[in-house]
Amino acid sequence: MQLNRASLVDETVSALRAGIAAGRWAVGGRIPPEPALADLLKVSRGTVREAVRVLAAAGLLEVRQGSGTYVRSQADGTGMVQRLGLASLKERLEVRCMLESEAARLAAPRCNPADIAELTGLLEARDAARPADFVERDLAFHRRLVALSGNSALEALYEWFSASVAETIAETRKPWMPEPDRPQHDAIVTALAAHDADGAVAAVKIMIAPLLARLTRALEDSSETEN
């Protein structure tokens, strides 16, 4: 059985975490470059990149531009990761909505034309993505939205949470889930371009609301079936 994108990222995170815990790569030392890790773990470079971001957000790795990725610590918030893994998809989507809507509120007064052009370009890349690359391309847009908030703590939290965000995106590709379309994403960009903080928050919530509604109905249907 072929694993989906989110599962591959989780498996890669676990493999890298195990290597760090076992001392395969010493604290302060540099881990192998992305292509070498992809070959070692038999996954794509994009999957390695996502896993490194997760571990960097957890405090295990540090990415130094132009130098490489280094082991920062052997200790991380494993307990929190385990608790997050037990949360339902609906609960994780609710957290995603909170993070992205707050990021949109903060980004609205800060966005300049270059930022808007970049977001639009990311949406165009999303539209052109092959099915295997869609989650990564969609996540790139949302990650950039959060970065434009100008809040480094929020950005770090979102990076830590990004594996769960990727999973919620992957779920929207399933036939029974309503996938957020391009106009819904464009509405966020339009509000940001107008420096409309309230409009940007509303656009994020409107995009995610159908997903939450569908999951709520699924939970209700399951409960009725059990009764």
Biotite code that builds the C-alpha atoms (Angstrom):
import biotite.structure as struc

atoms = struc.array([
    struc.Atom([0.000, 0.000, 0.000], chain_id="A", res_id=1, res_name="MET", atom_name="CA", element="C"),
    struc.Atom([1.368, 3.407, -0.965], chain_id="A", res_id=2, res_name="GLN", atom_name="CA", element="C"),
    struc.Atom([1.515, 5.928, 1.863], chain_id="A", res_id=3, res_name="LEU", atom_name="CA", element="C"),
    struc.Atom([-0.012, 9.357, 1.345], chain_id="A", res_id=4, res_name="ASN", atom_name="CA", element="C"),
    struc.Atom([2.016, 12.530, 1.550], chain_id="A", res_id=5, res_name="ARG", atom_name="CA", element="C"),
    struc.Atom([1.235, 13.262, 5.212], chain_id="A", res_id=6, res_name="ALA", atom_name="CA", element="C"),
    struc.Atom([2.114, 9.693, 6.234], chain_id="A", res_id=7, res_name="SER", atom_name="CA", element="C"),
    struc.Atom([5.428, 9.862, 4.381], chain_id="A", res_id=8, res_name="LEU", atom_name="CA", element="C"),
    struc.Atom([6.309, 13.084, 6.186], chain_id="A", res_id=9, res_name="VAL", atom_name="CA", element="C"),
    struc.Atom([5.430, 11.509, 9.536], chain_id="A", res_id=10, res_name="ASP", atom_name="CA", element="C"),
    struc.Atom([7.559, 8.444, 8.751], chain_id="A", res_id=11, res_name="GLU", atom_name="CA", element="C"),
    struc.Atom([10.480, 10.640, 7.718], chain_id="A", res_id=12, res_name="THR", atom_name="CA", element="C"),
    struc.Atom([10.170, 12.767, 10.859], chain_id="A", res_id=13, res_name="VAL", atom_name="CA", element="C"),
    struc.Atom([10.241, 9.596, 12.964], chain_id="A", res_id=14, res_name="SER", atom_name="CA", element="C"),
    struc.Atom([13.295, 8.253, 11.127], chain_id="A", res_id=15, res_name="ALA", atom_name="CA", element="C"),
    struc.Atom([15.241, 11.483, 11.522], chain_id="A", res_id=16, res_name="LEU", atom_name="CA", element="C"),
    struc.Atom([14.213, 11.847, 15.159], chain_id="A", res_id=17, res_name="ARG", atom_name="CA", element="C"),
    struc.Atom([15.368, 8.294, 15.855], chain_id="A", res_id=18, res_name="ALA", atom_name="CA", element="C"),
    struc.Atom([18.714, 8.980, 14.207], chain_id="A", res_id=19, res_name="GLY", atom_name="CA", element="C"),
    struc.Atom([19.210, 12.107, 16.293], chain_id="A", res_id=20, res_name="ILE", atom_name="CA", element="C"),
    struc.Atom([18.211, 10.345, 19.523], chain_id="A", res_id=21, res_name="ALA", atom_name="CA", element="C"),
    struc.Atom([20.607, 7.498, 18.759], chain_id="A", res_id=22, res_name="ALA", atom_name="CA", element="C"),
    struc.Atom([23.470, 9.921, 18.229], chain_id="A", res_id=23, res_name="GLY", atom_name="CA", element="C"),
    struc.Atom([23.838, 9.174, 14.542], chain_id="A", res_id=24, res_name="ARG", atom_name="CA", element="C"),
    struc.Atom([24.243, 12.906, 14.082], chain_id="A", res_id=25, res_name="TRP", atom_name="CA", element="C"),
    struc.Atom([25.793, 14.642, 17.076], chain_id="A", res_id=26, res_name="ALA", atom_name="CA", element="C"),
    struc.Atom([24.433, 17.805, 18.670], chain_id="A", res_id=27, res_name="VAL", atom_name="CA", element="C"),
    struc.Atom([26.116, 20.711, 16.928], chain_id="A", res_id=28, res_name="GLY", atom_name="CA", element="C"),
    struc.Atom([26.930, 18.571, 13.902], chain_id="A", res_id=29, res_name="GLY", atom_name="CA", element="C"),
    struc.Atom([25.503, 18.852, 10.424], chain_id="A", res_id=30, res_name="ARG", atom_name="CA", element="C"),
    struc.Atom([23.117, 16.251, 9.061], chain_id="A", res_id=31, res_name="ILE", atom_name="CA", element="C"),
    struc.Atom([23.492, 15.032, 5.455], chain_id="A", res_id=32, res_name="PRO", atom_name="CA", element="C"),
    struc.Atom([22.166, 17.337, 2.715], chain_id="A", res_id=33, res_name="PRO", atom_name="CA", element="C"),
    struc.Atom([18.640, 16.943, 1.388], chain_id="A", res_id=34, res_name="GLU", atom_name="CA", element="C"),
    struc.Atom([19.481, 14.733, -1.650], chain_id="A", res_id=35, res_name="PRO", atom_name="CA", element="C"),
    struc.Atom([21.524, 12.341, 0.500], chain_id="A", res_id=36, res_name="ALA", atom_name="CA", element="C"),
    struc.Atom([18.753, 12.047, 3.098], chain_id="A", res_id=37, res_name="LEU", atom_name="CA", element="C"),
    struc.Atom([16.184, 11.443, 0.356], chain_id="A", res_id=38, res_name="ALA", atom_name="CA", element="C"),
    struc.Atom([18.305, 8.561, -0.975], chain_id="A", res_id=39, res_name="ASP", atom_name="CA", element="C"),
    struc.Atom([18.948, 7.206, 2.517], chain_id="A", res_id=40, res_name="LEU", atom_name="CA", element="C"),
    struc.Atom([15.277, 7.237, 3.542], chain_id="A", res_id=41, res_name="LEU", atom_name="CA", element="C"),
    struc.Atom([13.867, 6.354, 0.087], chain_id="A", res_id=42, res_name="LYS", atom_name="CA", element="C"),
    struc.Atom([11.564, 9.402, -0.045], chain_id="A", res_id=43, res_name="VAL", atom_name="CA", element="C"),
    struc.Atom([11.370, 12.545, -2.162], chain_id="A", res_id=44, res_name="SER", atom_name="CA", element="C"),
    struc.Atom([13.385, 15.652, -1.432], chain_id="A", res_id=45, res_name="ARG", atom_name="CA", element="C"),
    struc.Atom([10.120, 17.491, -0.777], chain_id="A", res_id=46, res_name="GLY", atom_name="CA", element="C"),
    struc.Atom([9.242, 14.992, 1.946], chain_id="A", res_id=47, res_name="THR", atom_name="CA", element="C"),
    struc.Atom([12.665, 15.440, 3.534], chain_id="A", res_id=48, res_name="VAL", atom_name="CA", element="C"),
    struc.Atom([12.227, 19.215, 3.382], chain_id="A", res_id=49, res_name="ARG", atom_name="CA", element="C"),
    struc.Atom([8.881, 19.020, 5.211], chain_id="A", res_id=50, res_name="GLU", atom_name="CA", element="C"),
    struc.Atom([10.299, 16.675, 7.843], chain_id="A", res_id=51, res_name="ALA", atom_name="CA", element="C"),
    struc.Atom([13.253, 18.977, 8.472], chain_id="A", res_id=52, res_name="VAL", atom_name="CA", element="C"),
    struc.Atom([10.877, 21.906, 8.925], chain_id="A", res_id=53, res_name="ARG", atom_name="CA", element="C"),
    struc.Atom([8.864, 19.941, 11.477], chain_id="A", res_id=54, res_name="VAL", atom_name="CA", element="C"),
    struc.Atom([11.984, 19.027, 13.441], chain_id="A", res_id=55, res_name="LEU", atom_name="CA", element="C"),
    struc.Atom([13.355, 22.553, 13.197], chain_id="A", res_id=56, res_name="ALA", atom_name="CA", element="C"),
    struc.Atom([10.098, 23.871, 14.645], chain_id="A", res_id=57, res_name="ALA", atom_name="CA", element="C"),
    struc.Atom([10.345, 21.242, 17.412], chain_id="A", res_id=58, res_name="ALA", atom_name="CA", element="C"),
    struc.Atom([13.809, 22.509, 18.287], chain_id="A", res_id=59, res_name="GLY", atom_name="CA", element="C"),
    struc.Atom([15.813, 19.462, 17.215], chain_id="A", res_id=60, res_name="LEU", atom_name="CA", element="C"),
    struc.Atom([17.289, 20.937, 14.044], chain_id="A", res_id=61, res_name="LEU", atom_name="CA", element="C"),
    struc.Atom([18.503, 24.362, 12.964], chain_id="A", res_id=62, res_name="GLU", atom_name="CA", element="C"),
    struc.Atom([18.546, 25.358, 9.300], chain_id="A", res_id=63, res_name="VAL", atom_name="CA", element="C"),
    struc.Atom([21.370, 27.756, 8.465], chain_id="A", res_id=64, res_name="ARG", atom_name="CA", element="C"),
    struc.Atom([20.985, 29.315, 5.053], chain_id="A", res_id=65, res_name="GLN", atom_name="CA", element="C"),
    struc.Atom([24.009, 28.654, 2.879], chain_id="A", res_id=66, res_name="GLY", atom_name="CA", element="C"),
    struc.Atom([25.562, 26.313, 5.426], chain_id="A", res_id=67, res_name="SER", atom_name="CA", element="C"),
    struc.Atom([23.257, 23.362, 5.994], chain_id="A", res_id=68, res_name="GLY", atom_name="CA", element="C"),
    struc.Atom([21.070, 21.846, 8.689], chain_id="A", res_id=69, res_name="THR", atom_name="CA", element="C"),
    struc.Atom([22.515, 21.174, 12.137], chain_id="A", res_id=70, res_name="TYR", atom_name="CA", element="C"),
    struc.Atom([21.398, 19.166, 15.148], chain_id="A", res_id=71, res_name="VAL", atom_name="CA", element="C"),
    struc.Atom([20.331, 21.613, 17.811], chain_id="A", res_id=72, res_name="ARG", atom_name="CA", element="C"),
    struc.Atom([19.100, 19.239, 20.511], chain_id="A", res_id=73, res_name="SER", atom_name="CA", element="C"),
    struc.Atom([18.233, 15.615, 21.163], chain_id="A", res_id=74, res_name="GLN", atom_name="CA", element="C"),
    struc.Atom([15.183, 16.571, 23.229], chain_id="A", res_id=75, res_name="ALA", atom_name="CA", element="C"),
    struc.Atom([11.893, 17.695, 21.750], chain_id="A", res_id=76, res_name="ASP", atom_name="CA", element="C"),
    struc.Atom([8.221, 17.997, 22.613], chain_id="A", res_id=77, res_name="GLY", atom_name="CA", element="C"),
    struc.Atom([7.488, 14.357, 21.855], chain_id="A", res_id=78, res_name="THR", atom_name="CA", element="C"),
    struc.Atom([4.660, 14.248, 24.373], chain_id="A", res_id=79, res_name="GLY", atom_name="CA", element="C"),
    struc.Atom([2.961, 17.146, 22.634], chain_id="A", res_id=80, res_name="MET", atom_name="CA", element="C"),
    struc.Atom([3.456, 15.493, 19.250], chain_id="A", res_id=81, res_name="VAL", atom_name="CA", element="C"),
    struc.Atom([1.838, 12.317, 20.556], chain_id="A", res_id=82, res_name="GLN", atom_name="CA", element="C"),
    struc.Atom([-1.119, 14.254, 21.944], chain_id="A", res_id=83, res_name="ARG", atom_name="CA", element="C"),
    struc.Atom([-1.509, 16.043, 18.639], chain_id="A", res_id=84, res_name="LEU", atom_name="CA", element="C"),
    struc.Atom([-1.536, 12.697, 16.881], chain_id="A", res_id=85, res_name="GLY", atom_name="CA", element="C"),
    struc.Atom([-4.510, 11.659, 19.017], chain_id="A", res_id=86, res_name="LEU", atom_name="CA", element="C"),
    struc.Atom([-6.493, 14.780, 18.101], chain_id="A", res_id=87, res_name="ALA", atom_name="CA", element="C"),
    struc.Atom([-9.217, 14.357, 15.513], chain_id="A", res_id=88, res_name="SER", atom_name="CA", element="C"),
    struc.Atom([-8.940, 15.782, 12.026], chain_id="A", res_id=89, res_name="LEU", atom_name="CA", element="C"),
    struc.Atom([-11.701, 18.250, 12.912], chain_id="A", res_id=90, res_name="LYS", atom_name="CA", element="C"),
    struc.Atom([-9.779, 19.447, 15.975], chain_id="A", res_id=91, res_name="GLU", atom_name="CA", element="C"),
    struc.Atom([-6.611, 19.934, 13.944], chain_id="A", res_id=92, res_name="ARG", atom_name="CA", element="C"),
    struc.Atom([-8.525, 21.801, 11.263], chain_id="A", res_id=93, res_name="LEU", atom_name="CA", element="C"),
    struc.Atom([-9.987, 24.101, 13.935], chain_id="A", res_id=94, res_name="GLU", atom_name="CA", element="C"),
    struc.Atom([-6.457, 24.887, 15.152], chain_id="A", res_id=95, res_name="VAL", atom_name="CA", element="C"),
    struc.Atom([-5.326, 25.505, 11.589], chain_id="A", res_id=96, res_name="ARG", atom_name="CA", element="C"),
    struc.Atom([-8.206, 27.952, 11.124], chain_id="A", res_id=97, res_name="CYS", atom_name="CA", element="C"),
    struc.Atom([-7.227, 29.831, 14.272], chain_id="A", res_id=98, res_name="MET", atom_name="CA", element="C"),
    struc.Atom([-3.574, 30.099, 13.257], chain_id="A", res_id=99, res_name="LEU", atom_name="CA", element="C"),
    struc.Atom([-4.214, 31.145, 9.659], chain_id="A", res_id=100, res_name="GLU", atom_name="CA", element="C"),
    struc.Atom([-6.997, 33.605, 10.432], chain_id="A", res_id=101, res_name="SER", atom_name="CA", element="C"),
    struc.Atom([-4.823, 35.359, 13.035], chain_id="A", res_id=102, res_name="GLU", atom_name="CA", element="C"),
    struc.Atom([-1.911, 35.363, 10.580], chain_id="A", res_id=103, res_name="ALA", atom_name="CA", element="C"),
    struc.Atom([-4.168, 36.950, 7.944], chain_id="A", res_id=104, res_name="ALA", atom_name="CA", element="C"),
    struc.Atom([-5.278, 39.627, 10.415], chain_id="A", res_id=105, res_name="ARG", atom_name="CA", element="C"),
    struc.Atom([-1.673, 40.535, 11.205], chain_id="A", res_id=106, res_name="LEU", atom_name="CA", element="C"),
    struc.Atom([-0.519, 40.327, 7.582], chain_id="A", res_id=107, res_name="ALA", atom_name="CA", element="C"),
    struc.Atom([-3.206, 42.605, 6.133], chain_id="A", res_id=108, res_name="ALA", atom_name="CA", element="C"),
    struc.Atom([-1.680, 45.958, 7.162], chain_id="A", res_id=109, res_name="PRO", atom_name="CA", element="C"),
    struc.Atom([1.837, 44.772, 6.304], chain_id="A", res_id=110, res_name="ARG", atom_name="CA", element="C"),
    struc.Atom([1.410, 43.310, 2.818], chain_id="A", res_id=111, res_name="CYS", atom_name="CA", element="C"),
    struc.Atom([2.963, 45.196, -0.076], chain_id="A", res_id=112, res_name="ASN", atom_name="CA", element="C"),
    struc.Atom([2.543, 44.649, -3.845], chain_id="A", res_id=113, res_name="PRO", atom_name="CA", element="C"),
    struc.Atom([5.533, 42.303, -3.960], chain_id="A", res_id=114, res_name="ALA", atom_name="CA", element="C"),
    struc.Atom([3.965, 40.129, -1.243], chain_id="A", res_id=115, res_name="ASP", atom_name="CA", element="C"),
    struc.Atom([0.682, 39.998, -3.142], chain_id="A", res_id=116, res_name="ILE", atom_name="CA", element="C"),
    struc.Atom([2.489, 39.048, -6.346], chain_id="A", res_id=117, res_name="ALA", atom_name="CA", element="C"),
    struc.Atom([4.312, 36.272, -4.491], chain_id="A", res_id=118, res_name="GLU", atom_name="CA", element="C"),
    struc.Atom([1.089, 34.878, -3.039], chain_id="A", res_id=119, res_name="LEU", atom_name="CA", element="C"),
    struc.Atom([-0.541, 34.972, -6.464], chain_id="A", res_id=120, res_name="THR", atom_name="CA", element="C"),
    struc.Atom([2.437, 33.145, -7.939], chain_id="A", res_id=121, res_name="GLY", atom_name="CA", element="C"),
    struc.Atom([2.165, 30.474, -5.268], chain_id="A", res_id=122, res_name="LEU", atom_name="CA", element="C"),
    struc.Atom([-1.503, 29.994, -6.134], chain_id="A", res_id=123, res_name="LEU", atom_name="CA", element="C"),
    struc.Atom([-0.636, 29.646, -9.803], chain_id="A", res_id=124, res_name="GLU", atom_name="CA", element="C"),
    struc.Atom([1.959, 27.020, -8.892], chain_id="A", res_id=125, res_name="ALA", atom_name="CA", element="C"),
    struc.Atom([-0.712, 25.271, -6.826], chain_id="A", res_id=126, res_name="ARG", atom_name="CA", element="C"),
    struc.Atom([-3.096, 25.243, -9.780], chain_id="A", res_id=127, res_name="ASP", atom_name="CA", element="C"),
    struc.Atom([-0.411, 23.767, -12.045], chain_id="A", res_id=128, res_name="ALA", atom_name="CA", element="C"),
    struc.Atom([0.766, 21.148, -9.552], chain_id="A", res_id=129, res_name="ALA", atom_name="CA", element="C"),
    struc.Atom([0.739, 17.463, -10.342], chain_id="A", res_id=130, res_name="ARG", atom_name="CA", element="C"),
    struc.Atom([-1.390, 15.408, -7.913], chain_id="A", res_id=131, res_name="PRO", atom_name="CA", element="C"),
    struc.Atom([1.745, 14.176, -6.153], chain_id="A", res_id=132, res_name="ALA", atom_name="CA", element="C"),
    struc.Atom([2.925, 17.749, -5.557], chain_id="A", res_id=133, res_name="ASP", atom_name="CA", element="C"),
    struc.Atom([-0.394, 19.392, -4.714], chain_id="A", res_id=134, res_name="PHE", atom_name="CA", element="C"),
    struc.Atom([-0.150, 19.213, -0.915], chain_id="A", res_id=135, res_name="VAL", atom_name="CA", element="C"),
    struc.Atom([3.329, 20.730, -0.914], chain_id="A", res_id=136, res_name="GLU", atom_name="CA", element="C"),
    struc.Atom([2.310, 23.527, -3.312], chain_id="A", res_id=137, res_name="ARG", atom_name="CA", element="C"),
    struc.Atom([-0.857, 24.332, -1.367], chain_id="A", res_id=138, res_name="ASP", atom_name="CA", element="C"),
    struc.Atom([1.023, 24.294, 1.934], chain_id="A", res_id=139, res_name="LEU", atom_name="CA", element="C"),
    struc.Atom([3.600, 26.701, 0.455], chain_id="A", res_id=140, res_name="ALA", atom_name="CA", element="C"),
    struc.Atom([0.855, 29.311, -0.007], chain_id="A", res_id=141, res_name="PHE", atom_name="CA", element="C"),
    struc.Atom([-0.448, 28.948, 3.537], chain_id="A", res_id=142, res_name="HIS", atom_name="CA", element="C"),
    struc.Atom([3.036, 28.904, 5.011], chain_id="A", res_id=143, res_name="ARG", atom_name="CA", element="C"),
    struc.Atom([3.840, 32.167, 3.209], chain_id="A", res_id=144, res_name="ARG", atom_name="CA", element="C"),
    struc.Atom([0.578, 33.695, 4.450], chain_id="A", res_id=145, res_name="LEU", atom_name="CA", element="C"),
    struc.Atom([1.646, 32.958, 8.028], chain_id="A", res_id=146, res_name="VAL", atom_name="CA", element="C"),
    struc.Atom([5.158, 34.299, 7.404], chain_id="A", res_id=147, res_name="ALA", atom_name="CA", element="C"),
    struc.Atom([3.668, 37.595, 6.200], chain_id="A", res_id=148, res_name="LEU", atom_name="CA", element="C"),
    struc.Atom([2.099, 38.044, 9.642], chain_id="A", res_id=149, res_name="SER", atom_name="CA", element="C"),
    struc.Atom([5.460, 39.344, 10.807], chain_id="A", res_id=150, res_name="GLY", atom_name="CA", element="C"),
    struc.Atom([5.073, 37.349, 14.024], chain_id="A", res_id=151, res_name="ASN", atom_name="CA", element="C"),
    struc.Atom([8.022, 34.973, 14.412], chain_id="A", res_id=152, res_name="SER", atom_name="CA", element="C"),
    struc.Atom([6.383, 33.059, 17.271], chain_id="A", res_id=153, res_name="ALA", atom_name="CA", element="C"),
    struc.Atom([3.259, 32.427, 15.206], chain_id="A", res_id=154, res_name="LEU", atom_name="CA", element="C"),
    struc.Atom([5.386, 31.376, 12.248], chain_id="A", res_id=155, res_name="GLU", atom_name="CA", element="C"),
    struc.Atom([7.381, 28.947, 14.404], chain_id="A", res_id=156, res_name="ALA", atom_name="CA", element="C"),
    struc.Atom([4.189, 27.473, 15.855], chain_id="A", res_id=157, res_name="LEU", atom_name="CA", element="C"),
    struc.Atom([2.745, 27.015, 12.381], chain_id="A", res_id=158, res_name="TYR", atom_name="CA", element="C"),
    struc.Atom([5.953, 25.335, 11.185], chain_id="A", res_id=159, res_name="GLU", atom_name="CA", element="C"),
    struc.Atom([5.722, 22.911, 14.104], chain_id="A", res_id=160, res_name="TRP", atom_name="CA", element="C"),
    struc.Atom([2.094, 22.257, 13.192], chain_id="A", res_id=161, res_name="PHE", atom_name="CA", element="C"),
    struc.Atom([2.779, 22.026, 9.443], chain_id="A", res_id=162, res_name="SER", atom_name="CA", element="C"),
    struc.Atom([2.660, 18.219, 9.255], chain_id="A", res_id=163, res_name="ALA", atom_name="CA", element="C"),
    struc.Atom([-0.916, 18.362, 10.571], chain_id="A", res_id=164, res_name="SER", atom_name="CA", element="C"),
    struc.Atom([-1.737, 21.148, 8.120], chain_id="A", res_id=165, res_name="VAL", atom_name="CA", element="C"),
    struc.Atom([-0.419, 18.959, 5.304], chain_id="A", res_id=166, res_name="ALA", atom_name="CA", element="C"),
    struc.Atom([-2.686, 16.165, 6.516], chain_id="A", res_id=167, res_name="GLU", atom_name="CA", element="C"),
    struc.Atom([-5.762, 18.418, 6.491], chain_id="A", res_id=168, res_name="THR", atom_name="CA", element="C"),
    struc.Atom([-4.876, 19.516, 2.947], chain_id="A", res_id=169, res_name="ILE", atom_name="CA", element="C"),
    struc.Atom([-4.484, 15.901, 1.846], chain_id="A", res_id=170, res_name="ALA", atom_name="CA", element="C"),
    struc.Atom([-7.926, 15.102, 3.272], chain_id="A", res_id=171, res_name="GLU", atom_name="CA", element="C"),
    struc.Atom([-9.544, 17.757, 1.065], chain_id="A", res_id=172, res_name="THR", atom_name="CA", element="C"),
    struc.Atom([-8.399, 15.745, -1.969], chain_id="A", res_id=173, res_name="ARG", atom_name="CA", element="C"),
    struc.Atom([-10.726, 12.905, -1.011], chain_id="A", res_id=174, res_name="LYS", atom_name="CA", element="C"),
    struc.Atom([-14.045, 12.745, -2.888], chain_id="A", res_id=175, res_name="PRO", atom_name="CA", element="C"),
    struc.Atom([-16.175, 13.131, 0.215], chain_id="A", res_id=176, res_name="TRP", atom_name="CA", element="C"),
    struc.Atom([-14.519, 16.393, 1.318], chain_id="A", res_id=177, res_name="MET", atom_name="CA", element="C"),
    struc.Atom([-15.118, 19.859, -0.232], chain_id="A", res_id=178, res_name="PRO", atom_name="CA", element="C"),
    struc.Atom([-11.772, 21.091, -1.539], chain_id="A", res_id=179, res_name="GLU", atom_name="CA", element="C"),
    struc.Atom([-11.136, 24.848, -1.130], chain_id="A", res_id=180, res_name="PRO", atom_name="CA", element="C"),
    struc.Atom([-11.055, 26.291, -4.638], chain_id="A", res_id=181, res_name="ASP", atom_name="CA", element="C"),
    struc.Atom([-9.013, 29.045, -6.257], chain_id="A", res_id=182, res_name="ARG", atom_name="CA", element="C"),
    struc.Atom([-11.644, 31.801, -5.747], chain_id="A", res_id=183, res_name="PRO", atom_name="CA", element="C"),
    struc.Atom([-11.632, 31.112, -2.002], chain_id="A", res_id=184, res_name="GLN", atom_name="CA", element="C"),
    struc.Atom([-7.856, 31.495, -1.918], chain_id="A", res_id=185, res_name="HIS", atom_name="CA", element="C"),
    struc.Atom([-8.063, 34.584, -4.148], chain_id="A", res_id=186, res_name="ASP", atom_name="CA", element="C"),
    struc.Atom([-10.466, 36.160, -1.653], chain_id="A", res_id=187, res_name="ALA", atom_name="CA", element="C"),
    struc.Atom([-7.751, 35.999, 1.005], chain_id="A", res_id=188, res_name="ILE", atom_name="CA", element="C"),
    struc.Atom([-5.213, 37.635, -1.322], chain_id="A", res_id=189, res_name="VAL", atom_name="CA", element="C"),
    struc.Atom([-7.698, 40.322, -2.366], chain_id="A", res_id=190, res_name="THR", atom_name="CA", element="C"),
    struc.Atom([-8.382, 41.241, 1.263], chain_id="A", res_id=191, res_name="ALA", atom_name="CA", element="C"),
    struc.Atom([-4.658, 41.367, 2.017], chain_id="A", res_id=192, res_name="LEU", atom_name="CA", element="C"),
    struc.Atom([-4.050, 43.596, -1.004], chain_id="A", res_id=193, res_name="ALA", atom_name="CA", element="C"),
    struc.Atom([-6.732, 45.971, 0.291], chain_id="A", res_id=194, res_name="ALA", atom_name="CA", element="C"),
    struc.Atom([-5.196, 45.906, 3.805], chain_id="A", res_id=195, res_name="HIS", atom_name="CA", element="C"),
    struc.Atom([-8.574, 44.665, 5.008], chain_id="A", res_id=196, res_name="ASP", atom_name="CA", element="C"),
    struc.Atom([-7.797, 42.713, 8.176], chain_id="A", res_id=197, res_name="ALA", atom_name="CA", element="C"),
    struc.Atom([-11.422, 41.805, 8.939], chain_id="A", res_id=198, res_name="ASP", atom_name="CA", element="C"),
    struc.Atom([-11.952, 40.726, 5.345], chain_id="A", res_id=199, res_name="GLY", atom_name="CA", element="C"),
    struc.Atom([-8.826, 38.566, 5.387], chain_id="A", res_id=200, res_name="ALA", atom_name="CA", element="C"),
    struc.Atom([-9.917, 36.829, 8.594], chain_id="A", res_id=201, res_name="VAL", atom_name="CA", element="C"),
    struc.Atom([-13.388, 36.253, 7.143], chain_id="A", res_id=202, res_name="ALA", atom_name="CA", element="C"),
    struc.Atom([-11.925, 34.862, 3.907], chain_id="A", res_id=203, res_name="ALA", atom_name="CA", element="C"),
    struc.Atom([-9.841, 32.300, 5.807], chain_id="A", res_id=204, res_name="VAL", atom_name="CA", element="C"),
    struc.Atom([-12.836, 31.219, 7.862], chain_id="A", res_id=205, res_name="LYS", atom_name="CA", element="C"),
    struc.Atom([-15.077, 31.005, 4.787], chain_id="A", res_id=206, res_name="ILE", atom_name="CA", element="C"),
    struc.Atom([-12.495, 28.787, 3.100], chain_id="A", res_id=207, res_name="MET", atom_name="CA", element="C"),
    struc.Atom([-12.292, 26.349, 6.008], chain_id="A", res_id=208, res_name="ILE", atom_name="CA", element="C"),
    struc.Atom([-15.945, 26.440, 7.147], chain_id="A", res_id=209, res_name="ALA", atom_name="CA", element="C"),
    struc.Atom([-17.234, 23.867, 4.580], chain_id="A", res_id=210, res_name="PRO", atom_name="CA", element="C"),
    struc.Atom([-14.536, 21.419, 5.664], chain_id="A", res_id=211, res_name="LEU", atom_name="CA", element="C"),
    struc.Atom([-15.462, 21.755, 9.325], chain_id="A", res_id=212, res_name="LEU", atom_name="CA", element="C"),
    struc.Atom([-19.155, 21.438, 8.477], chain_id="A", res_id=213, res_name="ALA", atom_name="CA", element="C"),
    struc.Atom([-18.521, 18.231, 6.504], chain_id="A", res_id=214, res_name="ARG", atom_name="CA", element="C"),
    struc.Atom([-16.483, 16.717, 9.324], chain_id="A", res_id=215, res_name="LEU", atom_name="CA", element="C"),
    struc.Atom([-19.159, 17.677, 11.850], chain_id="A", res_id=216, res_name="THR", atom_name="CA", element="C"),
    struc.Atom([-21.802, 15.926, 9.750], chain_id="A", res_id=217, res_name="ARG", atom_name="CA", element="C"),
    struc.Atom([-19.592, 12.856, 9.451], chain_id="A", res_id=218, res_name="ALA", atom_name="CA", element="C"),
    struc.Atom([-19.195, 12.714, 13.233], chain_id="A", res_id=219, res_name="LEU", atom_name="CA", element="C"),
    struc.Atom([-22.952, 13.120, 13.714], chain_id="A", res_id=220, res_name="GLU", atom_name="CA", element="C"),
    struc.Atom([-23.700, 10.393, 11.166], chain_id="A", res_id=221, res_name="ASP", atom_name="CA", element="C"),
    struc.Atom([-21.235, 8.081, 12.883], chain_id="A", res_id=222, res_name="SER", atom_name="CA", element="C"),
    struc.Atom([-22.810, 8.750, 16.266], chain_id="A", res_id=223, res_name="SER", atom_name="CA", element="C"),
    struc.Atom([-26.303, 8.039, 14.941], chain_id="A", res_id=224, res_name="GLU", atom_name="CA", element="C"),
    struc.Atom([-25.111, 4.798, 13.374], chain_id="A", res_id=225, res_name="THR", atom_name="CA", element="C"),
    struc.Atom([-23.573, 3.652, 16.655], chain_id="A", res_id=226, res_name="GLU", atom_name="CA", element="C"),
    struc.Atom([-26.819, 4.448, 18.491], chain_id="A", res_id=227, res_name="ASN", atom_name="CA", element="C"),
])
